[in-house]
Amino acid sequence: MDLLNTLVDKGLRRELPTREEALAVLATSDDELLDVVAAAGKVRRQWFGRRVKLNYLVNLKSGLCPEDCSYCSQRLGSKAGILKYTWLKPDQASEAAAAGLAGGAKRVCLVASGRGPTDRDVDRVSETIKAIKDQNEGVEVCACLGLLSDGQAERLREAGADAYNHNLNTSEATYGDITTTHTYADRVDTVQKAHAAGLSACSGLIAGMGESDEDLVDVVYSLRALDPDSVPVNFLIPVEGTPLAKEWNLTPQRCLRILAMVRFVCPDVEVRIAGGREVHLRTMQPLALNLANSIFLGDYLTTEGQAGKADLEMIADAGFEVEGTGQVTLPEHRVTAGGGCGSHAEAGCGSHADAGCGSHEGGPCGSSADEQAPAAARVPETARVSEARTDLVSVRRRGAGTDLAPNA
C-alpha cells in the first residue's frame, strides 16, 4: 500500500503524517491489518528495537473522588464495588512497588484519586518517592495525582519524581461529554506545568468511549503538540456502576489500528499499552507489542490485569525482551536535545498558538459546527461490533490497600 510506505518513510524521519493519512489507518480493512502492523512495527523497531518497558501501578488512594469522569470507577457517585481506602503510608506504598520491581518493572507509577493534590498530599507523595528510591537503585518514579497547582510540579521534581502523568483522554470537542467538573484546558495546563518543571511528561488517551475516528486523531495530534515523552493508550474498561458500563465499542482489530495510528503520529515516543489490553486485545496482545514499546505489568488501579508471569512469557514468546534498568528508553535525540515527536522546533500540528489541534480559539483540527453532537452519536456503525465481555472485567481485590499479595 502506498499509504503504508509513505507512513513508514515519515515515521523514520519523525515527520508528521497528514490528518487524512492518520484517518486512513483507522479505516483500513481487516484484510490489510497485518500489513498495517508490519509497517508500524518498522517505525517502532527503528526507535526502540525489540525492547519492552515494564511499568507498575500503585494506587495510593482509591475511590472517593469528587470528579465526575464517566469512564472512572472511582468517580463521584460511582456504584462500582471497588476497593476504597485513604492514603497508603510510604512504607506500604514502597512494599507494593517492590513487588512490581521484582517482576521486572523499571518504572513505578504512583496514582491517587482526586481532583488534585493539596500541599500536604505533595508532602506525603514526596516521602513515598524517597522511600521507594532509597530501597531501589535506578528505579523511575512517575506521579499521577490529578490537576497540579503552581509550584507543585517543581516540588515533586525536587523530591525525586522523574515523570508526571496526566492524560488528555479524548478530543477537546468531546471532552465535556465525559467530564463536567474540570475542563480539557485544565488537563493541558497540568501537562505543561510538568514539562516546565523538568519532569518527563506522560499523557495519553482512552479509546472506546463512543468517540469517532476524528476524535481519536484530534487527541493524538494534540498530544504530539504537547510533546510528552510517553503516551499511554488506554482501552475503556466498562466497569459496572459507571456511566459508560454499556460501551463495548472495541474489537482487537480496532485496538491494533489505534495503536498503529498513534505510532505513526508519534514515532519516537514511548507508546504504552495501558488499561484494557486484556479485555479488548485478548489473544492478539502479542501483535500489539510490534506497535507499542511499553506496557503495565500486573493489575491496574481498580481492576485486575493478566498475571505478571503471563506478561513476561508473552513478551519472550513474541520475540521481544524486557528493557533493563540500565537501558535508556527514549532515542538519543530525545534524551540529549528534548526534540522528536512534537518538538517545538518542528512545525507540527498544533505547534502554533493560533492553529492546530486543541487550539482554544479555533477548536480541534477538522472540527465544525455540525460535528458537535455527542460522541456516541458519531461512532461509525462498523465500530460497534464487539460483544460485551464482562467476564474479563474483575475488580481488583489484591495488592495495594489489601492484605493479599499483589499481581506482579
VENJOMO-V125748 format. One line per field, one symbol per residue. psi: psi as a letter, one per 20 degrees, with the letter a starting at -180 (. if undefined). A space follows every 50 residues. Layout:
BEGIN
psi=???
END
This chain:
BEGIN
psi=phghgghggghhikpprrhhgghhghjqrhhighhgggghhggghgijck qoppqppoohopakpiqkohipijrpjpjqlrppqapqqghghhgghhgh hhiiqippooqpqrgrqrhhghgghghggggghhinpiqqppqnjbpqrp ihgghhghijphrppoqhgaqhhjhihhpiirrghgggggghggghijqo popbrpqjjjrrhhgggghhhhgghilqhqnpoqpponppiqhkhjnmjq rhghghgghgggghhmhkqoppocqjhhhhhcijghhhiigqjqrppbra giqqaqphhhghhggghikrqpprhiqpgqqhhhghijbbojqihqlrpj iqhjrrpjphhirqpjqrhjjjqqghijpqhhimjpqpmiiiopppjrbp jrjqqro.
END
